[in-house]
């Protein structure tokens, strides 16, 4: 697993004050997608102002039509209300799922907390069936903590 090796690179990107926050988030998405073979689409969604919906802010991979997701809809919308990680080993087994690409087999969504509030999430789609482990969850929780530090600054 390249997770420990990737951490310094992600910290460097997020702490680079010469880049806008959106640019830093896009670079984090790219680094994750390029270095972890089963991460085929990586994106950050955030709560859209005072609306009960998520808005896509940065991503790496194929563009998606689902740039706005109402709370409660799909895996992402469910995480917006549950405040819990959602690991989906097989997307076909989910009723409340929004398909972005026919190639996607599995998905993981980890909420992003700022001052204890669920303000967004990282979403990963995989073309590999059942690829995610507890290590992915812990790593993505770490990524989100680092992003929250930048957003708070
Ligand atoms: N599959 C997600 C929608 C977002 S795409 O994966 C980019 C969901 O069910 O919420």
Backbone and ligand atoms as CSV (ligand in chain L), in Angstrom:
chain,resi,resn,atom,element,x,y,z
A,1,UNK,N,N,0.824,-1.214,0.000
A,1,UNK,CA,C,0.000,0.000,0.000
A,1,UNK,C,C,0.860,1.268,0.000
A,2,UNK,N,N,0.615,2.167,-0.919
A,2,UNK,CA,C,1.457,3.369,-0.986
A,2,UNK,C,C,0.975,4.479,-0.048
A,3,UNK,N,N,0.047,4.182,0.851
A,3,UNK,CA,C,-0.563,5.262,1.638
A,3,UNK,C,C,0.468,6.068,2.420
A,4,UNK,N,N,1.362,5.366,3.138
A,4,UNK,CA,C,2.326,6.115,3.969
A,4,UNK,C,C,3.253,6.958,3.102
A,5,UNK,N,N,3.594,6.434,1.935
A,5,UNK,CA,C,4.471,7.179,1.017
A,5,UNK,C,C,3.782,8.408,0.444
A,6,UNK,N,N,2.460,8.331,0.297
A,6,UNK,CA,C,1.717,9.447,-0.309
A,6,UNK,C,C,1.471,10.597,0.660
A,7,UNK,N,N,1.505,10.299,1.956
A,7,UNK,CA,C,1.132,11.337,2.933
A,7,UNK,C,C,1.984,12.608,2.823
A,8,UNK,N,N,3.324,12.496,2.742
A,8,UNK,CA,C,4.115,13.739,2.641
A,8,UNK,C,C,3.771,14.536,1.387
A,9,UNK,N,N,3.516,13.848,0.278
A,9,UNK,CA,C,3.183,14.543,-0.968
A,9,UNK,C,C,1.854,15.295,-0.824
A,10,UNK,N,N,0.899,14.666,-0.186
A,10,UNK,CA,C,-0.413,15.310,-0.002
A,10,UNK,C,C,-0.294,16.518,0.927
A,11,UNK,N,N,0.526,16.366,1.983
A,11,UNK,CA,C,0.724,17.504,2.898
A,11,UNK,C,C,1.352,18.680,2.166
A,12,UNK,N,N,2.353,18.379,1.338
A,12,UNK,CA,C,3.037,19.439,0.593
A,12,UNK,C,C,2.063,20.184,-0.307
A,13,UNK,N,N,1.224,19.453,-1.014
A,13,UNK,CA,C,0.235,20.095,-1.905
A,13,UNK,C,C,-0.696,20.977,-1.080
A,14,UNK,N,N,-1.245,20.408,0.002
A,14,UNK,CA,C,-2.264,21.149,0.752
A,14,UNK,C,C,-1.698,22.385,1.443
A,15,UNK,N,N,-0.400,22.342,1.765
A,15,UNK,CA,C,0.206,23.492,2.462
A,15,UNK,C,C,0.783,24.533,1.501
A,16,UNK,N,N,0.648,24.311,0.192
A,16,UNK,CA,C,1.238,25.223,-0.793
A,16,UNK,C,C,0.365,26.467,-0.977
A,17,UNK,N,N,0.727,27.528,-0.279
A,17,UNK,CA,C,-0.117,28.732,-0.288
A,17,UNK,C,C,-0.045,29.501,-1.611
A,18,UNK,N,N,0.848,29.089,-2.513
A,18,UNK,CA,C,0.876,29.715,-3.848
A,18,UNK,C,C,-0.277,29.230,-4.724
A,19,UNK,N,N,-0.899,28.135,-4.322
A,19,UNK,CA,C,-2.008,27.581,-5.107
A,19,UNK,C,C,-3.333,27.915,-4.429
A,20,UNK,N,N,-4.374,28.130,-5.226
A,20,UNK,CA,C,-5.713,28.317,-4.649
A,20,UNK,C,C,-6.136,27.008,-3.978
A,21,UNK,N,N,-7.106,27.102,-3.096
A,21,UNK,CA,C,-7.563,25.874,-2.417
A,21,UNK,C,C,-8.161,24.907,-3.431
A,22,UNK,N,N,-8.901,25.423,-4.412
A,22,UNK,CA,C,-9.476,24.529,-5.431
A,22,UNK,C,C,-8.380,23.794,-6.205
A,23,UNK,N,N,-7.306,24.523,-6.523
A,23,UNK,CA,C,-6.196,23.904,-7.248
A,23,UNK,C,C,-5.532,22.816,-6.391
A,24,UNK,N,N,-5.372,23.117,-5.088
A,24,UNK,CA,C,-4.770,22.119,-4.189
A,24,UNK,C,C,-5.643,20.870,-4.116
A,25,UNK,N,N,-6.961,21.077,-4.005
A,25,UNK,CA,C,-7.870,19.916,-3.919
A,25,UNK,C,C,-7.820,19.096,-5.213
A,26,UNK,N,N,-7.762,19.777,-6.348
A,26,UNK,CA,C,-7.667,19.049,-7.624
A,26,UNK,C,C,-6.385,18.237,-7.686
A,27,UNK,N,N,-5.300,18.830,-7.204
A,27,UNK,CA,C,-4.026,18.093,-7.239
A,27,UNK,C,C,-4.050,16.873,-6.326
A,28,UNK,N,N,-4.701,17.018,-5.172
A,28,UNK,CA,C,-4.823,15.865,-4.274
A,28,UNK,C,C,-5.604,14.754,-4.982
A,29,UNK,N,N,-6.684,15.120,-5.662
A,29,UNK,CA,C,-7.477,14.117,-6.406
A,29,UNK,C,C,-6.601,13.417,-7.442
A,30,UNK,N,N,-5.805,14.200,-8.178
A,30,UNK,CA,C,-4.932,13.624,-9.216
A,30,UNK,C,C,-3.913,12.665,-8.612
A,31,UNK,N,N,-3.287,13.084,-7.532
A,31,UNK,CA,C,-2.245,12.250,-6.905
A,31,UNK,C,C,-2.844,10.924,-6.429
A,32,UNK,N,N,-4.022,10.992,-5.841
A,32,UNK,CA,C,-4.653,9.751,-5.353
A,32,UNK,C,C,-5.005,8.851,-6.548
A,33,UNK,N,N,-5.588,9.434,-7.571
A,33,UNK,CA,C,-6.010,8.636,-8.733
A,33,UNK,C,C,-4.798,8.014,-9.440
A,34,UNK,N,N,-3.718,8.782,-9.553
A,34,UNK,CA,C,-2.557,8.291,-10.307
A,34,UNK,C,C,-1.733,7.262,-9.531
A,35,UNK,N,N,-1.789,7.312,-8.202
A,35,UNK,CA,C,-0.913,6.441,-7.410
A,35,UNK,C,C,-1.573,5.214,-6.820
A,36,UNK,N,N,-2.894,5.204,-6.792
A,36,UNK,CA,C,-3.576,4.035,-6.226
A,36,UNK,C,C,-4.355,3.390,-7.373
A,37,UNK,N,N,-3.902,2.207,-7.792
A,37,UNK,CA,C,-4.378,1.632,-9.051
A,37,UNK,C,C,-5.896,1.442,-9.102
A,38,UNK,N,N,-6.526,1.186,-7.969
A,38,UNK,CA,C,-7.978,0.927,-7.986
A,38,UNK,C,C,-8.790,2.176,-7.669
A,39,UNK,N,N,-8.144,3.384,-7.621
A,39,UNK,CA,C,-8.890,4.642,-7.495
A,39,UNK,C,C,-9.057,5.196,-8.922
A,40,UNK,N,N,-10.256,5.040,-9.487
A,40,UNK,CA,C,-10.467,5.426,-10.892
A,40,UNK,C,C,-11.143,6.777,-11.039
A,41,UNK,N,N,-11.805,7.231,-10.010
A,41,UNK,CA,C,-12.395,8.582,-10.001
A,41,UNK,C,C,-12.319,9.051,-8.545
A,42,UNK,N,N,-11.810,10.262,-8.356
A,42,UNK,CA,C,-11.656,10.805,-7.004
A,42,UNK,C,C,-12.222,12.218,-7.002
A,43,UNK,N,N,-13.113,12.519,-6.071
A,43,UNK,CA,C,-13.681,13.867,-6.035
A,43,UNK,C,C,-14.013,14.323,-4.621
A,44,UNK,N,N,-14.078,15.651,-4.467
A,44,UNK,CA,C,-14.543,16.251,-3.215
A,44,UNK,C,C,-15.872,16.942,-3.468
A,45,UNK,N,N,-16.876,16.555,-2.719
A,45,UNK,CA,C,-18.161,17.261,-2.705
A,45,UNK,C,C,-18.256,18.038,-1.391
A,46,UNK,N,N,-18.897,19.226,-1.458
A,46,UNK,CA,C,-19.150,20.005,-0.235
A,46,UNK,C,C,-20.602,20.449,-0.206
A,47,UNK,N,N,-21.101,20.683,1.007
A,47,UNK,CA,C,-22.460,21.239,1.163
A,47,UNK,C,C,-22.531,22.545,0.383
A,48,UNK,N,N,-23.609,22.689,-0.390
A,48,UNK,CA,C,-23.777,23.841,-1.278
A,48,UNK,C,C,-24.463,24.980,-0.524
A,49,UNK,N,N,-23.669,25.833,0.103
A,49,UNK,CA,C,-24.230,26.971,0.845
A,49,UNK,C,C,-25.176,26.495,1.926
A,50,UNK,N,N,-26.384,27.068,1.977
A,50,UNK,CA,C,-27.334,26.630,3.012
A,50,UNK,C,C,-28.349,25.630,2.456
A,51,UNK,N,N,-28.088,25.130,1.241
A,51,UNK,CA,C,-29.005,24.145,0.653
A,51,UNK,C,C,-28.678,22.742,1.160
A,52,UNK,N,N,-29.714,21.883,1.221
A,52,UNK,CA,C,-29.495,20.498,1.621
A,52,UNK,C,C,-29.090,19.682,0.397
A,53,UNK,N,N,-27.941,20.044,-0.149
A,53,UNK,CA,C,-27.405,19.338,-1.318
A,53,UNK,C,C,-25.880,19.458,-1.327
A,54,UNK,N,N,-25.269,18.523,-2.039
A,54,UNK,CA,C,-23.815,18.523,-2.205
A,54,UNK,C,C,-23.472,19.091,-3.566
A,55,UNK,N,N,-22.319,19.783,-3.625
A,55,UNK,CA,C,-21.847,20.304,-4.908
A,55,UNK,C,C,-20.419,19.805,-5.124
A,56,UNK,N,N,-20.166,19.312,-6.328
A,56,UNK,CA,C,-18.819,18.836,-6.655
A,56,UNK,C,C,-17.871,20.027,-6.746
A,57,UNK,N,N,-16.750,19.935,-6.012
A,57,UNK,CA,C,-15.812,21.065,-6.021
A,57,UNK,C,C,-14.559,20.758,-6.836
A,58,UNK,N,N,-14.013,19.562,-6.691
A,58,UNK,CA,C,-12.781,19.171,-7.402
A,58,UNK,C,C,-12.846,17.682,-7.679
A,59,UNK,N,N,-12.238,17.278,-8.781
A,59,UNK,CA,C,-12.215,15.841,-9.062
A,59,UNK,C,C,-11.085,15.506,-10.030
A,60,UNK,N,N,-10.776,14.212,-10.102
A,60,UNK,CA,C,-9.865,13.674,-11.121
A,60,UNK,C,C,-10.545,12.444,-11.698
A,61,UNK,N,N,-10.501,12.309,-13.028
A,61,UNK,CA,C,-11.174,11.211,-13.706
A,61,UNK,C,C,-12.177,11.778,-14.684
A,62,UNK,N,N,-13.026,10.913,-15.206
A,62,UNK,CA,C,-14.027,11.335,-16.192
A,62,UNK,C,C,-14.984,12.358,-15.592
A,63,UNK,N,N,-15.335,13.401,-16.352
A,63,UNK,CA,C,-16.348,14.339,-15.851
A,63,UNK,C,C,-17.665,13.610,-15.567
A,64,UNK,N,N,-18.371,14.060,-14.536
A,64,UNK,CA,C,-19.651,13.436,-14.175
A,64,UNK,C,C,-20.790,14.434,-14.345
A,65,UNK,N,N,-21.985,13.918,-14.670
A,65,UNK,CA,C,-23.185,14.774,-14.719
A,65,UNK,C,C,-23.644,15.139,-13.312
A,66,UNK,N,N,-23.191,14.364,-12.319
A,66,UNK,CA,C,-23.750,14.509,-10.968
A,66,UNK,C,C,-22.933,15.498,-10.146
A,67,UNK,N,N,-23.030,16.759,-10.563
A,67,UNK,CA,C,-22.279,17.805,-9.864
A,67,UNK,C,C,-23.079,18.337,-8.666
A,68,UNK,N,N,-24.379,18.101,-8.667
A,68,UNK,CA,C,-25.238,18.454,-7.528
A,68,UNK,C,C,-25.947,17.179,-7.083
A,69,UNK,N,N,-25.865,16.849,-5.792
A,69,UNK,CA,C,-26.524,15.645,-5.268
A,69,UNK,C,C,-27.347,16.041,-4.036
A,70,UNK,N,N,-28.665,15.865,-4.073
A,70,UNK,CA,C,-29.485,16.195,-2.895
A,70,UNK,C,C,-29.115,15.302,-1.695
A,71,UNK,N,N,-29.187,15.868,-0.498
A,71,UNK,CA,C,-28.969,15.073,0.722
A,71,UNK,C,C,-29.928,13.880,0.696
A,72,UNK,N,N,-29.398,12.714,1.052
A,72,UNK,CA,C,-30.216,11.496,1.101
A,72,UNK,C,C,-30.160,10.680,-0.178
A,73,UNK,N,N,-29.767,11.292,-1.291
A,73,UNK,CA,C,-29.751,10.574,-2.576
A,73,UNK,C,C,-28.369,9.983,-2.857
A,74,UNK,N,N,-28.351,8.745,-3.326
A,74,UNK,CA,C,-27.093,8.096,-3.684
A,74,UNK,C,C,-26.237,7.833,-2.456
A,75,UNK,N,N,-25.080,7.277,-2.694
A,75,UNK,CA,C,-24.151,6.969,-1.606
A,75,UNK,C,C,-23.686,8.289,-0.970
A,76,UNK,N,N,-23.390,9.263,-1.826
A,76,UNK,CA,C,-22.895,10.554,-1.332
A,76,UNK,C,C,-23.934,11.242,-0.458
A,77,UNK,N,N,-25.161,11.310,-0.971
A,77,UNK,CA,C,-26.232,11.987,-0.226
A,77,UNK,C,C,-26.539,11.307,1.099
A,78,UNK,N,N,-26.367,9.989,1.134
A,78,UNK,CA,C,-26.601,9.265,2.395
A,78,UNK,C,C,-25.522,9.605,3.425
A,79,UNK,N,N,-24.291,9.748,2.955
A,79,UNK,CA,C,-23.195,10.085,3.885
A,79,UNK,C,C,-23.366,11.513,4.416
A,80,UNK,N,N,-23.962,12.396,3.598
A,80,UNK,CA,C,-24.199,13.768,4.048
A,80,UNK,C,C,-25.108,13.790,5.279
A,81,UNK,N,N,-26.007,12.792,5.397
A,81,UNK,CA,C,-26.906,12.765,6.556
A,81,UNK,C,C,-26.480,11.773,7.638
A,82,UNK,N,N,-25.725,10.728,7.279
A,82,UNK,CA,C,-25.351,9.717,8.291
A,82,UNK,C,C,-24.098,10.104,9.064
A,83,UNK,N,N,-23.249,10.964,8.467
A,83,UNK,CA,C,-21.947,11.357,9.048
A,83,UNK,C,C,-20.995,10.167,9.199
A,84,UNK,N,N,-21.237,9.103,8.459
A,84,UNK,CA,C,-20.408,7.891,8.610
A,84,UNK,C,C,-19.805,7.478,7.270
A,85,UNK,N,N,-18.636,6.839,7.358
A,85,UNK,CA,C,-18.034,6.272,6.151
A,85,UNK,C,C,-19.022,5.290,5.509
A,86,UNK,N,N,-19.011,5.238,4.192
A,86,UNK,CA,C,-19.870,4.279,3.472
A,86,UNK,C,C,-18.977,3.549,2.469
A,87,UNK,N,N,-18.760,2.270,2.724
A,87,UNK,CA,C,-17.955,1.445,1.828
A,87,UNK,C,C,-18.907,0.522,1.071
A,88,UNK,N,N,-18.866,0.595,-0.259
A,88,UNK,CA,C,-19.758,-0.201,-1.101
A,88,UNK,C,C,-18.902,-1.162,-1.931
A,89,UNK,N,N,-18.847,-2.436,-1.537
A,89,UNK,CA,C,-18.011,-3.389,-2.282
A,89,UNK,C,C,-18.564,-3.695,-3.668
A,90,UNK,N,N,-19.929,-3.587,-3.798
A,90,UNK,CA,C,-20.579,-3.922,-5.075
A,90,UNK,C,C,-21.738,-2.940,-5.286
A,91,UNK,N,N,-21.546,-2.001,-6.188
A,91,UNK,CA,C,-22.574,-0.955,-6.360
A,91,UNK,C,C,-23.898,-1.534,-6.858
A,92,UNK,N,N,-23.850,-2.674,-7.532
A,92,UNK,CA,C,-25.090,-3.285,-8.056
A,92,UNK,C,C,-26.019,-3.732,-6.923
A,93,UNK,N,N,-25.449,-3.956,-5.751
A,93,UNK,CA,C,-26.247,-4.414,-4.614
A,93,UNK,C,C,-26.938,-3.259,-3.884
A,94,UNK,N,N,-26.714,-2.023,-4.322
A,94,UNK,CA,C,-27.293,-0.849,-3.637
A,94,UNK,C,C,-28.532,-0.356,-4.374
A,95,UNK,N,N,-29.602,-0.094,-3.652
A,95,UNK,CA,C,-30.792,0.499,-4.275
A,95,UNK,C,C,-30.632,2.003,-4.430
A,96,UNK,N,N,-30.138,2.625,-3.368
A,96,UNK,CA,C,-29.997,4.087,-3.376
A,96,UNK,C,C,-28.587,4.437,-3.856
A,97,UNK,N,N,-28.396,4.344,-5.153
A,97,UNK,CA,C,-27.073,4.546,-5.751
A,97,UNK,C,C,-27.253,5.352,-7.025
A,98,UNK,N,N,-26.364,6.320,-7.264
A,98,UNK,CA,C,-26.405,7.125,-8.491
A,98,UNK,C,C,-25.235,6.672,-9.364
A,99,UNK,N,N,-25.536,6.067,-10.494
A,99,UNK,CA,C,-24.472,5.559,-11.374
A,99,UNK,C,C,-23.842,6.708,-12.159
A,100,UNK,N,N,-22.507,6.775,-12.109
A,100,UNK,CA,C,-21.797,7.798,-12.880
A,100,UNK,C,C,-21.186,7.203,-14.132
A,101,UNK,N,N,-20.853,5.922,-14.093
A,101,UNK,CA,C,-20.220,5.273,-15.238
A,101,UNK,C,C,-20.512,3.783,-15.152
A,102,UNK,N,N,-20.710,3.167,-16.295
A,102,UNK,CA,C,-21.014,1.728,-16.295
A,102,UNK,C,C,-19.821,0.900,-15.833
A,103,UNK,N,N,-18.633,1.524,-15.813
A,103,UNK,CA,C,-17.431,0.774,-15.421
A,103,UNK,C,C,-17.270,0.655,-13.905
A,104,UNK,N,N,-18.017,1.469,-13.160
A,104,UNK,CA,C,-17.798,1.500,-11.699
A,104,UNK,C,C,-18.368,0.249,-11.044
A,105,UNK,N,N,-17.515,-0.400,-10.229
A,105,UNK,CA,C,-17.924,-1.615,-9.524
A,105,UNK,C,C,-18.095,-1.377,-8.028
A,106,UNK,N,N,-17.310,-0.432,-7.486
A,106,UNK,CA,C,-17.302,-0.232,-6.033
A,106,UNK,C,C,-17.076,1.246,-5.743
A,107,UNK,N,N,-17.436,1.645,-4.518
A,107,UNK,CA,C,-17.323,3.065,-4.165
A,107,UNK,C,C,-17.049,3.192,-2.673
A,108,UNK,N,N,-16.306,4.249,-2.309
A,108,UNK,CA,C,-16.130,4.573,-0.887
A,108,UNK,C,C,-16.333,6.076,-0.737
A,109,UNK,N,N,-17.099,6.446,0.295
A,109,UNK,CA,C,-17.328,7.860,0.595
A,109,UNK,C,C,-17.020,8.069,2.077
A,110,UNK,N,N,-16.158,9.060,2.364
A,110,UNK,CA,C,-15.740,9.353,3.745
A,110,UNK,C,C,-16.064,10.819,4.035
A,111,UNK,N,N,-16.863,11.084,5.081
A,111,UNK,CA,C,-17.244,12.466,5.385
A,111,UNK,C,C,-16.066,13.307,5.848
A,112,UNK,N,N,-16.187,14.612,5.590
A,112,UNK,CA,C,-15.128,15.564,5.954
A,112,UNK,C,C,-15.704,16.513,7.010
A,113,UNK,N,N,-15.069,16.534,8.166
A,113,UNK,CA,C,-15.593,17.320,9.291
A,113,UNK,C,C,-14.748,18.568,9.515
A,114,UNK,N,N,-15.434,19.686,9.696
A,114,UNK,CA,C,-14.757,20.920,10.108
A,114,UNK,C,C,-15.421,21.366,11.403
A,115,UNK,N,N,-14.611,21.483,12.461
A,115,UNK,CA,C,-15.130,21.815,13.799
A,115,UNK,C,C,-16.315,20.912,14.167
A,116,UNK,N,N,-16.175,19.634,13.864
A,116,UNK,CA,C,-17.194,18.656,14.252
A,116,UNK,C,C,-18.391,18.591,13.333
A,117,UNK,N,N,-18.437,19.459,12.327
A,117,UNK,CA,C,-19.593,19.480,11.423
A,117,UNK,C,C,-19.243,18.803,10.098
A,118,UNK,N,N,-20.158,17.962,9.617
A,118,UNK,CA,C,-19.991,17.280,8.330
A,118,UNK,C,C,-20.241,18.295,7.208
A,119,UNK,N,N,-19.150,18.773,6.589
A,119,UNK,CA,C,-19.300,19.835,5.578
A,119,UNK,C,C,-19.079,19.327,4.155
A,120,UNK,N,N,-18.657,18.073,4.025
A,120,UNK,CA,C,-18.386,17.556,2.680
A,120,UNK,C,C,-17.895,16.134,2.759
A,121,UNK,N,N,-17.222,15.710,1.715
A,121,UNK,CA,C,-16.805,14.307,1.660
A,121,UNK,C,C,-15.823,14.085,0.520
A,122,UNK,N,N,-15.047,13.021,0.673
A,122,UNK,CA,C,-14.256,12.532,-0.457
A,122,UNK,C,C,-14.957,11.281,-0.984
A,123,UNK,N,N,-15.025,11.187,-2.301
A,123,UNK,CA,C,-15.742,10.094,-2.962
A,123,UNK,C,C,-14.785,9.427,-3.948
A,124,UNK,N,N,-14.649,8.112,-3.845
A,124,UNK,CA,C,-13.785,7.359,-4.768
A,124,UNK,C,C,-14.622,6.290,-5.460
A,125,UNK,N,N,-14.512,6.236,-6.777
A,125,UNK,CA,C,-15.120,5.144,-7.545
A,125,UNK,C,C,-14.017,4.217,-8.026
A,126,UNK,N,N,-14.336,2.922,-8.053
A,126,UNK,CA,C,-13.347,1.945,-8.505
A,126,UNK,C,C,-13.939,1.034,-9.571
A,127,UNK,N,N,-13.117,0.688,-10.549
A,127,UNK,CA,C,-13.523,-0.280,-11.573
A,127,UNK,C,C,-13.198,-1.713,-11.124
A,128,UNK,N,N,-12.596,-1.833,-9.947
A,128,UNK,CA,C,-12.238,-3.139,-9.382
A,128,UNK,C,C,-13.313,-3.536,-8.366
A,129,UNK,N,N,-13.823,-4.769,-8.408
A,129,UNK,CA,C,-14.805,-5.169,-7.401
A,129,UNK,C,C,-14.172,-5.288,-6.011
A,130,UNK,N,N,-14.885,-4.832,-5.006
A,130,UNK,CA,C,-14.520,-4.990,-3.594
A,130,UNK,C,C,-13.044,-4.681,-3.284
A,131,UNK,N,N,-12.551,-3.487,-3.615
A,131,UNK,CA,C,-11.121,-3.226,-3.448
A,131,UNK,C,C,-10.760,-2.540,-2.120
A,132,UNK,N,N,-11.769,-2.020,-1.390
A,132,UNK,CA,C,-11.459,-1.120,-0.268
A,132,UNK,C,C,-11.368,-1.867,1.047
A,133,UNK,N,N,-10.388,-1.458,1.862
A,133,UNK,CA,C,-10.189,-2.079,3.168
A,133,UNK,C,C,-10.246,-0.988,4.244
A,134,UNK,N,N,-10.077,-1.406,5.477
A,134,UNK,CA,C,-10.021,-0.475,6.605
A,134,UNK,C,C,-8.880,0.540,6.410
A,135,UNK,N,N,-7.799,0.105,5.743
A,135,UNK,CA,C,-6.662,1.018,5.499
A,135,UNK,C,C,-7.077,2.184,4.596
A,136,UNK,N,N,-7.923,1.901,3.610
A,136,UNK,CA,C,-8.418,2.992,2.757
A,136,UNK,C,C,-9.214,3.982,3.604
A,137,UNK,N,N,-10.086,3.454,4.452
A,137,UNK,CA,C,-10.898,4.348,5.288
A,137,UNK,C,C,-10.008,5.236,6.151
A,138,UNK,N,N,-9.010,4.619,6.808
A,138,UNK,CA,C,-8.141,5.398,7.703
A,138,UNK,C,C,-7.339,6.437,6.929
A,139,UNK,N,N,-6.855,6.048,5.772
A,139,UNK,CA,C,-6.081,6.972,4.950
A,139,UNK,C,C,-6.958,8.148,4.494
A,140,UNK,N,N,-8.164,7.861,4.021
A,140,UNK,CA,C,-9.040,8.926,3.522
A,140,UNK,C,C,-9.525,9.826,4.667
A,141,UNK,N,N,-9.686,9.251,5.861
A,141,UNK,CA,C,-10.000,10.085,7.039
A,141,UNK,C,C,-8.848,11.056,7.293
A,142,UNK,N,N,-7.634,10.556,7.164
A,142,UNK,CA,C,-6.440,11.412,7.349
A,142,UNK,C,C,-6.426,12.524,6.287
A,143,UNK,N,N,-6.663,12.160,5.026
A,143,UNK,CA,C,-6.692,13.172,3.950
A,143,UNK,C,C,-7.718,14.259,4.303
A,144,UNK,N,N,-8.908,13.849,4.715
A,144,UNK,CA,C,-9.954,14.825,5.019
A,144,UNK,C,C,-9.573,15.713,6.203
A,145,UNK,N,N,-8.887,15.142,7.199
A,145,UNK,CA,C,-8.430,15.975,8.326
A,145,UNK,C,C,-7.463,17.050,7.841
A,146,UNK,N,N,-6.571,16.670,6.935
A,146,UNK,CA,C,-5.594,17.639,6.398
A,146,UNK,C,C,-6.310,18.710,5.576
A,147,UNK,N,N,-7.310,18.312,4.794
A,147,UNK,CA,C,-8.081,19.290,4.017
A,147,UNK,C,C,-8.798,20.243,4.974
A,148,UNK,N,N,-9.375,19.708,6.035
A,148,UNK,CA,C,-10.102,20.560,7.000
A,148,UNK,C,C,-9.161,21.590,7.620
A,149,UNK,N,N,-7.912,21.200,7.882
A,149,UNK,CA,C,-6.944,22.157,8.455
A,149,UNK,C,C,-6.722,23.333,7.511
A,150,UNK,N,N,-6.687,23.032,6.206
A,150,UNK,CA,C,-6.479,24.090,5.214
A,150,UNK,C,C,-7.713,24.978,5.107
A,151,UNK,N,N,-8.889,24.374,5.151
A,151,UNK,CA,C,-10.130,25.155,5.023
A,151,UNK,C,C,-10.336,26.076,6.223
A,152,UNK,N,N,-9.846,25.628,7.365
A,152,UNK,CA,C,-10.018,26.372,8.629
A,152,UNK,C,C,-9.053,27.550,8.692
A,153,UNK,N,N,-7.890,27.422,7.990
A,153,UNK,CA,C,-6.810,28.401,8.128
A,153,UNK,C,C,-7.202,29.771,7.563
L,1,LIG,N1,N,-22.140,7.211,-7.075
L,1,LIG,C1,C,-22.384,8.398,-6.307
L,1,LIG,C2,C,-22.593,9.597,-7.191
L,1,LIG,C3,C,-21.350,10.361,-7.458
L,1,LIG,S1,S,-20.377,9.645,-8.633
L,1,LIG,O1,O,-19.818,8.397,-8.061
L,1,LIG,C4,C,-19.137,10.629,-9.088
L,1,LIG,C5,C,-23.570,8.194,-5.390
L,1,LIG,O2,O,-24.272,7.179,-5.484
L,1,LIG,O3,O,-23.822,9.081,-4.584
